[in-house]
Amino acid sequence: MTLYVFLLAVGSISLNACAQIALRKTMLAVGGLPGSLEGVLAFAFAILTNSWFILGMTCYAVSISAWLIVLSKTEVSAAYPLLSIGYVITAIVGALFLGEHVTLARIAGIGLICGGLTLIAQSA
């Protein structure tokens, strides 16, 4: 994998992580699913017009486009394990931007996932 493809993959993964954060911000702003049909329509409208939702979907669209370029340049078995970087990015941004509590157990779990996926990537 070339440096260009690696950086494009990391960019795609970072955008995907940002999309997750934006969608979490959407749900914090909009709230939970209501119980009535009228409430569901208002809920859907609130989501679709929320700026965080629009940002999240835009991040997803650009992320997918970049990922398609990555897959055109390298094998999926080599590229896919890089997605574990997303766990790290999301945990850090969630802690810093959303004030989420990232426990030592969560950090250890993310480390195990990344370690396992690194082993997979090396064998590809």
N, C-alpha and C positions, 0 to 999 in steps of 0.2 A: 504494500500500500504506500503510495507516495505521500509526501508531506501535504500537498494540496488536497488530496482525498481525505486524509486524516483530519485536517483543519475544517474541511467542509462537513465531515461527519460530526465533529465536535460542535460546529455551528448549528447544525440541524438538531442535534440532541439538546443543546442549550435552548434553542427556540421552543422545543417540545416541553422542556422543563418550565420555561416562562409561561407557556400556554396553561400548564397546570396551575401555576400560581395565579394567573389572571382569572381562571375559572373558579378557583377557590374564593378570590376576591368578589367575583360575581355573586356567588352563593351567600357570602357574608352580607352583601348589600341587599340582595333580593329576599333572602330568608328561605324557609322550608316550603315544601309542597302543600298547598291548601287542600281542604277536604271537599269543596264543592266544585261543580263544573264551571261555574262563573269565575270562581277563584283561580281555576287552572288556566283559563284563557288570559286573565289578567297577569298571572304568574308568568306564562309563556311570553307575553308582550313585554313584561318587565325584564325578562332575561334577554330577549332579542334586541332590546333597545339599550341595554346596559353597555357602557363604554368598555368595561373590563371584559365582557363577553366578546365584543367585537375585536378587541385586542387579542384575546386568547385564540379566537378562530383565525385571525390573520397570522398569528405566530404558527399555528398548526399548518396552515396552507403553505407558508414559506418553508417550514420545516419539512413537509412532505416533498416539496419541489427539490429542495437540497438533497434529501435522502434518495430521491430517484436518481439524481446525478451520481451520488456515491455508489449506488447499486449498479449503475452503468459502467463504473470504473473498477469495481472490485467484487469478489465473491461475497455472497450474503453470509456465508459461514465465517468470514473474516470481519465483516462490517458489523453484524448484529451484536456480538459481544460488547462492542463499544457503547451500546445503549446503557450499560451499567453506570457510565459516567452521569447519566441523568438522575440516578438515585442520589448521588453526592450533591449535584447542583441543586436539586429540589429540596433536599434537607437543609442545605446552607441558606438558600434564599427563603425557604419557609421560616427558618429560625430568625433570620435578620429582618425580613420584610413583613412577615405575618405574626411574628412574636411566638411562633410555635415552640414547644418544649421538645428538644431533641435529647433524649436520654442516652446514657452510655450504652444501654442494651440496643437501642435503635442504631447507634453508630457502629456497634460491633456487628449487627446484622447486615448493615449496608456494606461493611468491610468484607464480610464473608461472601456476600453475593459478588462483589467486585473481584475478590480473589478467585472465586470459582470460575467466573467468566473470563478472567485473565488466562487461567489454565486452558479453557476451551479455545480461546483465541490463539494461543501459542501452538495448539495442535492442528489448527486449520491450515 
